Amino acid sequence: MRMSRAAIRYAKAIIENAVSNGRADAVNQDMKLINETVNSNEELKLFLVSPVVKPEAKYDALSEIFASVQNDTKGLFLLLKENKRFEILGEIAEQYNAQHDVLNGIEVAKVTTAFPITPDLEAKVLAKIKEFSNKKITLINTVDPSIIGGFILRIGDQQYNASVANRLQQLKREFSN
């Protein structure tokens, strides 16, 4: 998903404020909760993007749903109410999480496998990751049966394709030449 520039700016402002207040980790937990809640609830998404619902109602609803969040996060809700930008709340939360990971030297590695990842395959993937990065790694596993076997590893803009489907494609190209 492509992030809007506004979401990136809001996230940067929130993380700067949270870091200066010493609450970056707590706000990160809030943002994970918000991101998970918004992305898993289609009704909430539609509510936030609806031009018919007044910003005050959106603010009140979010304040009720996320009553236990940090004051920095509640400040974000107030800011979104003033600027009428509730539709980008999920993007802001996602971008905040990404920036928090960068701040803490954590990199996200996306692993695509034909089946759910096993501990043995996870160990192989982590060994391969050490070649690409010396940062702390968070693995996200996506299952795609079309790769037949093996895995596809993506870290940032680098990709390592160790899938059976890729190897078959390479063999096909070699035989056709």
N, C-alpha and C positions, 0 to 999 in steps of 0.2 A: 504494500500500500504506500502511496506517495503522500508524504506529510505536507501539510500546508505550512507556508512560511509563518503564518500567525501562530500556529501551534508550537512551532520550534521557538519562536520568540517568547511566548508565554512560559514554556518549559524552562528556557534559560533564565528568565527573570525569577521564576519560582525557585529553581535550584540555587541561584545566587543568594536569594533571601534565606532559604533554608540552611545553606552552608554557614552563612554569617550568624544565624541564630543557633547553630549547632544541632539542628533537627533534620538534616538531610536524609538520614536513614529512616527516621520515623515517617517523614513525608513520602519517601520512596515506597514504604509499605502501604500508605494511603493510596498512592497512585497505582500500585499493583491491584489493589482492591477495586478502585474505580475502573481501571482498564478491563479487568475481568468481568465486573458487573455490567458495564456498558456493552461490551462485546458479546456477552452471553444472554442479554435480555433485549429482544427485538422491540418490545413495547417501550422500554426506556429510551432506546435509540430514536424511535419515532417521536416520542414525547419531546426529546431534546431538540430535534430538528424542526419540529412543527412551528410554522409561522403564526398559527392561530393561538397557541398557548403563550400567555404573557410571561416575560422574563421573571417577574415577581413569583409567579406560580412555579416556574422551573427552579428558581432559587430555593423556595420553600420546600419543594419536593426533595431536592438534593440535600438540603440541610437536614431533613428528616431521615432520608435513606442513609446518609453518611454522617450520622450524629456524633460518632466517636472519633472522627478524624482530627488531625492537628489544626491549630489556628491558621497556619500557613495555607493549608488546603481550603479551609473555610474562607480565607481571604481570596483565594482563586475563584470560588463560587461567586463572591460579591463582585469581583472584577468582571467576571463573565456576564453577570446580571447588568452591570453598568454599561458594558460594551455590546450587549446582546449577541454574544458569541458562544452560547451553550452547545451549539452543534459540533464544536471541535474539542469538547471535553475529553473524549476517548483518545483522540490524537495527542492532546497535551499530556495525558497520563502516560501514554506509550513513549512519547519523546522524552519525558522526564526520566522514565526508567532507563532508557538508552543512555542518556547523558549521565545519570548516576553511575551506571556501569563503567562508562569511560572514565569518570572521575576516580573510581576505585580500582582501575586497572583490570576490569573484568571484560572479557570478550565473549560474544555469543557465537557459538558454532552450530550451524544447522546441518543435521545429518539425515539424509533420506535413505531409508532401507526398504527392502521388499516385505519385511515383517517387523514387528516390534523389536527394538534393540535388546540384545542379550548382554549379560555382563562381559562375556568373552569378546564380543564385537565392540562393546564400549571401550574395553581396554585397548584394542587395536586402533580404534578411532582416536583415543586420547594420545596414543603413541605417535600417530601420524600428525596430530595437531601440534605436538611439541616441535615438529619441523617448521611449522608455519609461524608459531607465536610462542612467546615466553610469558604471556599474561595468564591470569586465572581464566578458566574456560567454563562457560555454562553451555551444556548440550541441550539442543532442542531436536527431538526425533520426529520425523514425518514419515509415514508409511505410504509407499507407492509401489504396488505390486508389479508395475510395468518395467521396473529395473531388473527384475528376475532374481537377482541376488547381489551380494556385495553391498557397497554403500557409495553415496555421493556426499562429500563433505564441502561445506561452504563456510568460509570465515572471511567476513568483510567482503572484499572484491576478489578473493582467491577461491578457486574451486579445485578439488581433487576428486576425479571420477574413477572409482574402483568398482563400478557396477558391471554385472555380467552383460547387460544390454549394451553398454558402451564397448566392451571387449568384442562382442559379436559384431557390432557395427564396424569396428576397426578391421576385423577379419574379413568382413564382406568387402570393405574398400580395398584391402590388399589383394583379394582374389579377383576383383573386377579390374584391377590395373594390369 
